[in-house]
């Protein structure tokens, strides 16, 4: 649970800090391997970088590289904080008298940090490549121009269907749980539902079924329109 909660907390923060990461990456790559004064400064400061990227690349570009950034944060912080939490819960950081041992605590923190950084480093590289991608007029540094799938590939439709399937499950599950429990209500000796006797006993989950259908159809339509 420590791993999961630590990773999810880091991902939540990443949703808000990723635009800052995009701006940071662009500004750090500006003038890469160039002598001062021999290159054009596309980004004069942080605020100018935000405005320039939004105008030229579009507002969506401020969240470029979000997928690998989320995965990186989940792995690095989940492993780092989760491992340290396990060491603390196991009593490895305390002495026999129950006091915190600074040396053990520092060693556990360093080891957990190394593990998280080692596993997250390849994902961080992918994130950096994606965040550096920009239109030609404001491009800085080397441009890799990675493409996960070729344009108009069937793989794009397959990936979209898989992602939309996850969204459908997340949206429908509450309705599905209520509908299942309504259908599974106990009956009395006459075979009638105790909580809702009469002709409506077999129809009380219609509303849940219709809501579930609306959510499913709506989510699928949105994914197809994209």
C-alpha positions in Angstrom: 0.0 0.0 0.0 2.9 2.4 0.7 4.2 1.9 -2.9 0.7 2.5 -4.4 -0.1 5.6 -2.3 3.3 7.2 -2.8 3.1 6.7 -6.5 -0.4 8.0 -6.8 0.4 11.1 -4.8 3.4 11.8 -7.0 1.2 11.4 -10.1 -1.3 13.8 -8.8 1.4 16.4 -8.3 2.8 15.7 -11.7 -0.5 16.7 -13.4 0.2 20.3 -12.2 4.0 20.4 -12.5 4.4 18.9 -15.9 3.9 22.2 -17.8 6.8 23.6 -15.6 8.9 20.6 -16.6 8.2 21.3 -20.3 9.3 24.9 -19.9 12.4 23.9 -17.8 13.4 21.4 -20.4 13.1 23.8 -23.3 15.0 26.6 -21.5 17.8 24.2 -20.4 18.3 22.9 -24.0 18.4 26.4 -25.4 21.9 27.1 -26.7 22.9 23.4 -26.4 26.5 23.1 -27.7 26.4 26.7 -29.0 28.6 29.6 -28.0 26.9 32.5 -26.2 25.5 35.0 -28.7 25.5 32.6 -31.6 22.0 31.3 -31.3 18.5 32.8 -31.1 16.9 33.0 -27.7 13.3 31.7 -28.3 12.6 31.7 -24.6 13.7 34.9 -22.7 12.2 33.8 -19.3 9.7 31.5 -17.7 6.7 33.5 -18.5 7.8 34.2 -22.1 8.4 30.5 -22.5 4.8 29.7 -21.4 3.4 32.2 -23.8 5.6 31.2 -26.7 4.9 27.5 -26.4 1.2 28.1 -26.1 1.1 30.3 -29.2 3.3 28.3 -31.5 2.9 24.7 -30.3 -0.6 25.0 -28.8 -1.7 24.8 -25.2 -1.7 21.0 -25.3 2.1 21.2 -25.8 2.5 22.4 -22.2 1.5 18.8 -21.2 3.8 17.1 -23.7 5.4 14.0 -22.3 2.7 13.6 -19.6 2.4 9.8 -20.0 6.1 9.0 -19.3 6.2 11.7 -16.7 3.4 10.0 -14.8 5.0 6.6 -15.1 8.3 8.0 -14.0 6.8 9.7 -10.9 4.9 6.5 -10.0 7.9 4.3 -10.3 10.5 6.6 -8.8 8.5 7.9 -5.8 6.6 4.7 -5.3 9.7 2.7 -5.0 11.7 5.3 -3.1 9.0 6.2 -0.5 7.5 2.7 -0.4 10.9 1.0 0.2 11.8 3.5 3.0 8.3 3.0 4.5 8.8 -0.8 4.6 12.2 -0.4 6.2 10.8 1.8 8.9 7.8 -0.4 9.5 10.1 -3.4 9.8 12.0 -1.8 12.5 15.3 -1.7 10.6 15.8 2.0 11.2 15.6 1.9 15.0 18.0 0.6 17.6 17.3 -2.0 20.2 16.1 0.8 22.6 13.6 2.0 20.0 15.3 5.2 19.1 15.9 6.2 15.4 19.3 5.4 14.1 20.5 8.3 11.9 23.0 6.1 10.0 20.5 3.4 9.2 17.9 6.0 8.2 20.3 7.7 5.9 21.5 4.4 4.4 17.9 3.3 3.8 17.0 6.6 2.2 20.0 6.5 -0.1 19.4 2.9 -1.1 15.7 3.6 -1.8 16.6 6.6 -3.8 19.1 4.7 -5.9 16.6 2.0 -6.7 14.0 4.5 -7.7 16.4 6.6 -9.8 17.8 3.5 -11.5 14.4 2.2 -12.6 13.1 5.6 -13.5 16.0 6.9 -15.5 15.0 5.3 -18.9 11.5 6.7 -18.6 12.9 10.1 -17.7 15.0 10.1 -20.9 11.8 9.4 -23.0 10.0 12.2 -21.1 12.8 14.6 -21.9 12.8 13.7 -25.6 9.1 14.2 -25.9 9.1 17.5 -23.9 11.8 18.9 -26.2 9.8 18.3 -29.3 8.7 21.7 -30.8 7.8 23.4 -34.0 10.7 24.3 -36.1 10.6 28.1 -35.4 11.0 27.6 -31.6 12.9 24.3 -31.5 15.8 24.0 -29.2 18.4 21.2 -28.7 18.3 18.0 -30.7 14.9 17.0 -32.0 14.2 13.3 -31.9 10.6 13.5 -33.2 9.6 10.1 -31.8 6.4 8.5 -33.0 4.8 5.7 -31.1 2.7 4.6 -34.1 2.8 5.6 -37.7 0.0 7.9 -38.9 -3.3 6.2 -39.8 -2.1 2.9 -38.4 -4.5 0.3 -37.0 -2.4 0.3 -33.9 -3.7 3.8 -33.1 -7.3 2.6 -33.2 -6.3 -0.4 -31.0 -4.6 1.7 -28.4 -7.5 4.2 -28.4 -9.9 1.3 -27.9 -7.9 -0.1 -25.0 -7.6 3.3 -23.3 -11.3 4.0 -23.8 -12.1 0.5 -22.4 -10.3 1.5 -19.1 -12.3 4.7 -19.0 -15.5 2.8 -19.6 -14.8 0.4 -16.8 -14.0 3.2 -14.4 -17.1 5.1 -15.3 -19.5 2.1 -15.3 -18.4 0.1 -12.3 -20.4 2.1 -9.7 -23.6 1.6 -11.7 -22.7 -2.1 -12.3 -22.2 -2.7 -8.6 -25.6 -1.2 -7.7 -27.3 -3.0 -10.5 -25.8 -6.4 -9.4 -26.7 -5.9 -5.8 -30.3 -5.0 -6.8 -30.6 -8.1 -8.9 -29.2 -10.3 -6.1 -31.6 -9.2 -3.4 -33.1 -12.0 -1.2 -36.7 -13.1 -1.7 -39.3 -14.4 0.7 -41.2 -17.7 0.6 -43.4 -16.4 -2.3 -40.4 -15.5 -4.3 -40.9 -11.8 -4.0 -38.1 -9.4 -3.2 -38.4 -8.4 0.4 -37.3 -4.8 0.0 -39.5 -4.0 -3.1 -42.4 -6.5 -3.4 -44.8 -6.5 -6.3 -44.6 -5.9 -10.0 -41.6 -3.5 -9.8 -39.4 -6.1 -8.1 -37.9 -7.2 -11.4 -37.6 -3.7 -12.8 -35.9 -1.8 -10.0 -32.5 -2.0 -11.6 -33.6 -0.6 -14.9 -32.4 2.9 -14.0 -29.0 1.6 -13.2 -28.8 -0.4 -16.4 -29.9 2.6 -18.5 -27.3 4.8 -16.7 -24.6 2.2 -17.3 -25.6 2.1 -21.0 -25.5 5.9 -21.4 -22.1 6.1 -19.8 -20.7 3.2 -22.0 -22.1 4.6 -25.2 -21.1 8.1 -24.4 -17.5 7.1 -23.6 -17.2 5.0 -26.7 -18.5 7.8 -28.9 -16.0 10.3 -27.4 -13.1 7.9 -28.1 -14.3 7.3 -31.7 -14.7 11.0 -32.4 -11.1 11.6 -31.3 
